[in-house]
């Protein structure tokens, strides 16, 4: 491993290599996807995921209340379970806070986490607490069950449609508004209060696509799936790497809603940067057989009212990952959140 240019991909490769020396008994899918898939006994599959959230890396206390932190910590794990097409069941919650924290703050954190957990019939069954020397640290482990074949990152094939649920860039727009609010009394004054609240809420309290993931998981035609946590550019790269493929994405087809565009105009920002590299949208990124796309789009709209948008196609690996403008010319995009890069933190 490089000592001077540490990347998340290097860390994952190292852990994957070292862990592979174990017996791997009962491990159907190991390191490399959104969740591990375990077989405690033949015919029974368990999915497992865990996420670590650190103050001033994944959230900032100056605008995230304890209940927001609890909600978001639960949401990011639910999103991983959703991306496998599984049903979330049990959570273990670990929380470390400075000794200056109050009982009310800790209670509010758990109220936020439990509020979202209960929406999806998830029981908190254990965890741990500790004092932290500096800042809040949250770790949630979530377990779920799987009745179908898991939707992995490795199933995409050339010719498949690349699609996303919902709209992109909303969380990044909300973060930009929160950051601007820290510097001025009335950021984006041309924006209506409802627009500001909608976008900041998308960042502080994301809504994971749990039911949509289960529907897509049991519907034929979906070939690969993952959630969008670090931005479209970074996450699609992970999917194509696991699939041994490339991809071509049309930027003019990305679903960016009117409120995100309004915020971009008010803050003099490019909404495409938020859509491709902002991260933390927790929408689902999937690939599907071309003949299945319209059926999936219409069925998903009927099942939950969520829009599915085709944004490109999977290509042979030799073509790499390309983003194209409205004229079909190659375009540069924001690369998304990099976990071991200095100078960038999500909110």
Steps between C-alpha positions, in 0.01 A plus 500: 500500500625849415619698801455840335181470296251300701168435328187315605546257212847407628366446851216279374739294283733445795221395738348278231834326443570445870145388583501247214750288692225396745264208453220716349253228606145628466613809304307522173616854414789657687684832490437723198124563488262716702430205733647162576266208433522218754349152507472396866342180368406377151209692350514786753677822404595787724632835376725711720634853469664756723579870465719731704402868533742755646435856609640754250543226240145372449306760698556833670347580836457869421198411287428131564299443816553171692171364362618581145823308564312196628263505201782533246709226660205262471416621147842427349483138621140455386607623158768230479246231586260643242764481229521123543123457463481381861269571797665674798434330834742570790740778594786536746585860586836615639536862613804681642459862613710753694445510876351848458198351318169505686252216563245694294734502200557126522127437537427719197758307296329169575156650441614606151649158421198312636254724317636389162560141614135462600384623158665189355419254783864485614571408862805635683631193682830615648811713459747687717571843647824671593657834578682659206799732542390731216173512307219254446558157348213277386510145370189305403496139389184392320389146421229399257361194328496417134246282323634546146841505336691809619533791259877546484725759340658233283202409278507779240570401139565704180169617355325528837319823581643713785221654709442684827202547730373840606699820445872568535683784672237586760715414801798696364271797433378480859857487631594804290208693648600400852860607434383831354278552804809479719647798308194721450169579666280422199664270245332462165251772591326448167403149612171430668520371856339173392772440242777566753341270758435223246864493387661533843268226626616280210853537636430471872231230483535299178227252408650161404324310220425192709168389348618592152813290548294199604270541200794528261671207670220260421422633150664331199725708276711679761862392450692710756418747776662718765415814691627850422692612805819662366366647176407359159850524352669319790230238553450415133875448477475247783217318325678481165825391665322212674322408175813521286324747270486864395211743481380799304279760675311789340515800731192656343298196612588525870187557714556835674185649650387861478582584863859384458530712186354799685755461779784470249389823331468683833847388614664532156584130492481231232225246582683236294787513749255417778337224294824324401721563802296637788428166663264392777190483281437137608312432181543165325734461205416196290555332167240298317439313178394748229167323441419522872545874556149622413343220702719587800434874463123457481487233769709702745279804446194286576660331800623810678469806281877531458639602163757280325715680242725349235826698492731289284619154413761245598781468245801271454773560758738634234281808458531593867260727687390795287273795571358671192338840451178564306693486171662169585841650571713385797456722807684534829299443817546529874654172616305464824598446861835326557531359852876545537543830313593802706297816497154365423234398746135421461260678728 
